[in-house]
Amino acid sequence: MNILVDEAISATHQGGLVTIRFRSGHELSFPTEGNPRLAGASDTALDTIELSPFGIHWPALDEDLSFEGIMRGDYGQKKG
């Protein structure tokens, strides 16, 4: 099944790892350390994740990541 047409049903953060679960049973995980906004954030900010049809959003951090980007290994902001 193409994960991009699957519906995300939950996203959680634990121990520096974000895990997204899809209705099909697939899971997608990535480390917060790949994104400076996420790596430096508090657990409280990281634990509040909103889902959209195309990605995830952390309201307290003003950070958005697309499922497609995460699957490519693109975790957002780069240290510059």
C-alpha positions in Angstrom: 0.0 0.0 0.0 1.2 3.5 -0.8 1.7 5.2 2.5 1.0 8.6 0.9 -2.7 7.6 0.4 -3.0 6.0 3.8 -4.6 7.9 6.7 -2.4 8.8 9.7 -4.2 8.0 12.9 -1.6 9.0 15.5 1.8 10.6 16.1 3.7 10.3 19.3 7.1 11.4 20.6 9.1 9.3 23.0 12.8 9.4 23.8 13.8 11.5 20.9 11.9 9.4 18.4 8.7 10.5 16.6 6.4 7.6 15.4 3.5 8.0 13.1 0.9 5.2 12.8 -1.3 4.8 9.8 -4.7 3.1 9.5 -3.2 0.3 7.4 -0.9 -0.6 10.3 2.2 0.9 8.8 4.5 3.0 11.1 7.0 5.6 10.2 9.6 6.8 12.7 12.4 9.3 12.7 14.8 10.9 15.2 14.2 14.5 16.4 17.9 15.1 16.3 17.7 15.5 12.5 15.8 18.8 12.9 17.3 21.7 15.1 13.8 23.0 16.2 12.8 19.5 17.3 16.2 18.5 18.8 16.3 21.6 21.1 12.6 21.4 22.1 11.1 20.3 25.4 9.3 17.1 25.8 6.1 19.0 26.4 6.4 20.8 23.1 7.3 17.6 21.2 4.4 15.7 22.7 1.8 18.0 21.1 1.7 16.8 17.5 -1.2 17.6 15.1 -2.0 15.4 12.1 -3.0 16.6 8.7 -3.7 14.6 5.5 -0.1 15.3 4.3 2.0 15.6 7.4 2.5 16.6 11.0 2.7 19.9 12.9 4.0 21.0 16.3 2.0 24.1 17.2 4.3 25.2 20.0 7.3 25.0 17.7 5.7 26.3 14.5 7.2 23.3 12.7 5.6 21.2 9.9 6.9 18.1 8.3 5.4 16.2 5.3 5.1 12.5 5.3 6.7 12.5 1.8 9.7 14.4 3.2 10.1 12.2 6.2 10.1 9.1 4.0 12.9 10.7 2.0 14.9 11.3 5.2 14.2 15.1 5.1 13.4 16.0 8.7 13.0 19.7 8.0 15.3 22.6 9.1 19.0 22.1 8.6 21.6 23.5 10.9 23.2 26.4 9.1 
